[in-house]
């Protein structure tokens, strides 16, 4: 399964709760996310999140969370999963939770300029765990 995210957000944050996923964006190599990783995705350019870099997106996410099913998408995905929940089933192999800053004023332009297009941060390991 793959989603094409074209919501035009200035900044997106995503945490992989379960499984693994690839983030792809034009001009950079695909980036692998593992369970508990956090991704910081800068800029309004679209990107794809999927199970494999070769998977064709089945859903296109537009500004405002509007979802457009593409070829191969389950026809009743929204009725089965609920509002702003995308994919084939709630118990899928991977689960990603994300949030976005839609307006440039929400985040500093200097910060956005300093960050790479996609940054994946692994979970912190604590000696107390």
N, C-alpha and C positions, 0 to 999 in steps of 0.2 A: 504494500500500500504506500502511496506517496501523495502528499499535498503540495500544491503550488501556492505559496503565500504571497499575495500581491496586495496587501492591505495598506501600503504606502506609509507605514509607521516610521517615525524617526529613529526609534530604538525598540528592539524586542528582546525579551528575556525568556528563556525556555529551560525547563528542568526535565530531564528524562527520569520519570518515576520507575519505569519498568522497561527492560529490554535494551536494545541498541537502535540507533538511527543515524542516517547520513544527512548532513546539511550540504546543499549544493547552491552555488551562486556563480553567476557568470564571472569569469576572470580569475577564479581561484580554484584550487584543487578541492574535491569533496572532503568534508571534515566529519570524522566519526565521533558520535556521542555514545557514551556508555551510561549505564544506570547510575543515577545521582549526579551526573555531570550537569553543569549549568552553561548554557550558551548565551552569549551577548551578540546580537545581530544588529549592526548599525546601518542606517540609511534607508531610504524609501524603496530601493530597488528590490524586485521580487527574489524569492529564494524557494527552494524545494526541500522538504523534509520527507525522507522515505526509508524504507527497509534496505534498499540497495541503490547505489548510484545509477543503475541501469533501469530502475523501475519508472515507468511513465506515470505521471500524476493522474489520479482519478478524480480529485476534487481541486477546485480553484477557489481560494479564499480572497474575496475582494474587500475593499474598505467597508467598515461597519460590520464586518463578520459575515457578510452575504456570501453564501457558498454556492458555487456552480458545479454541479456534477458533470464530469467529462466522461468520455467513452470508458466503460468498464466500471463505473461507480455503481454502488448499490442504489437502486431507485428510491428506496424508502429510508435512507440513512438518517435523515433528520427526525422522522417519526420514531425510530427505534432508539436513538441515542440522546435526543434532547437538543435544546438550543445551544449553539456554539460548541457542540461536541461533534467531532468529525471522525469518520473512519468506518470500518466494517462492523465492529462489535466492541462492546465495552471491556471484554476480557481478552482483547488482542495481545499479541506478543510484546508490543511496545505501547507505552503510554507517556505522552509528553504534555506537560502543563506549561502554558505560555501566557505572557502578558505583554502589552505594548504601550508605548508612549506615542500617541498619535500626533501631538503638536510639538513643534520644535521648541516652544517656550518651556516645555516640561523638563527638558534636559539641556545642559550647557552645550553650545556649539563647539566650544574648545574641547570638551570631553569627547564628543563625537568625532572630531577631527583627529584626536590622538589615538582612538581605538582602531583596531583592524576591522575589516568588513565582517568577519566572523571570528569570535574568540570563544573557545570551549575551555572551561575551567573544571578540572576534576574535583571530586569531593575532598574535603580536608580530612585527613586521618589524624585522629587524636590519640595520644598515648593512653588517655583515660578510657578508651573504648575497648 
